Amino acid sequence: MPFIHTKVNRPIPQETEKKLSRQLGQAISLLPGKNENWLMLQFEENCRLYFKGSDENPLAFVNVKLFGASSEAAYQKLTAEITRILKTELHIAPENIYVQYDEIDHWGWNGANF
């Protein structure tokens, strides 16, 4: 039940969004027990993001929510992959990307909770 919400302060062309979707779909499997079949994605472009008092550089804030928890090692691998993807597809420098993880105890789907 992972959800990845990506906010960037630049436009995301439709074709690039499709590439991001495919690549993040593959990347989520770096977390044991997680896969693209349960992944939901949200992209927000042209967000008003500032880092170090400036909005001049391309910036990204990525929030990864998942039902349950994972290991530090798995989170490290996913952070590295998310950063690589955003650098490749959106030309955002790794030092301008934040990745946040939220471990959720209660998650609803299809009219019921897990």
N, C-alpha and C positions, 0 to 999 in steps of 0.2 A: 504494500500500500504506500509506495513512495509518491511524493509530490515535489517537483522541482519548480521553483518560481525564480525566474531570471529577470532582473531589472537592469537596463543599460541606459546610458545617457546619449545614445546615438540611434539612428534608424536601423531596423533589421529588415532587409529585403526579404520578400516572400520565399524565394529560393534558398536563402541563407537560413531562414527559420526552419524550413524542411530539413536541411542538413543538420542543424542543431538538434532537432527532434530525433532524427535517426541516431546521431552520435550519442546523445544523452541516454537514449533508449538502450544502447549497448553498454554505456558506462555504468548504469545503475547495477548491472550484474556484478560489479566489483564488491558490492555489499552482499555478503552471504544471505541467501534466501530471497533476494530481491531480483525482479526482472521486469522487462518492458511490458509484459502482459498486465501488470497492475500499475504501471507508471502513468501519472497525470502530469502534464507540463503546462506552465503558463509563462508567456513572454511579454514583458512590458518594455516598449522602446521609447526613446525620447524622454526618459524620466529626468527629473531635476535632481541629479546626484552631484554632491560636492565631496571632494577628498582633499585633505590638507588645505582647505579654504578655497579650492579652485574647482571649476567645472570644465576647464579647457581640455583635459585629457579624456580619452575614452575610459569609462568606468563601468564596473559591473558589481552588483550585489546579488548573490545567489543564495536562496534559502532552500535547504533540503529537509523536508519533513518525512519521517517514516514511522510506521507502526512498529513499536518495539525499539530495539537498540542494536548497535553493531560495535565493532572493536575500533580502537584508535588506529590500528594498522589499516583496516578497511577504509576508514574515513580519510586517512592520509592518501591512500591510492585514489579514491574518488576525487578528492580535492585536486590532486595533481592532474587527473584526467579532465575534470571540468575546466581547470585553468588552461590546459593545452588546447581544448576545444575552442574556448573563447578567444584565445590568442590567435589560433589559426583562422577561425571563421569571421571574427569581428575585429581582429587586430587590437585587442585590449591587452596591454602589458600585464604580466602576472602580478606585479606589485600594485596594480590598480583594480584588483579583484578581491572581494571578500566572499567567503563561503561560510554560511552558518548552518548548523545541524540542529534540528529539533527532534527529539525522541518522544513519540506520542504513545500514551498508555491506552487511550480509548479512541477507536476509529470506527466510523459508521460507513456502511455501504449497502446498497440494495435493500434499504428499509430496516436494517438491523445493525448491531454493533459487534465488533470482534472482541 
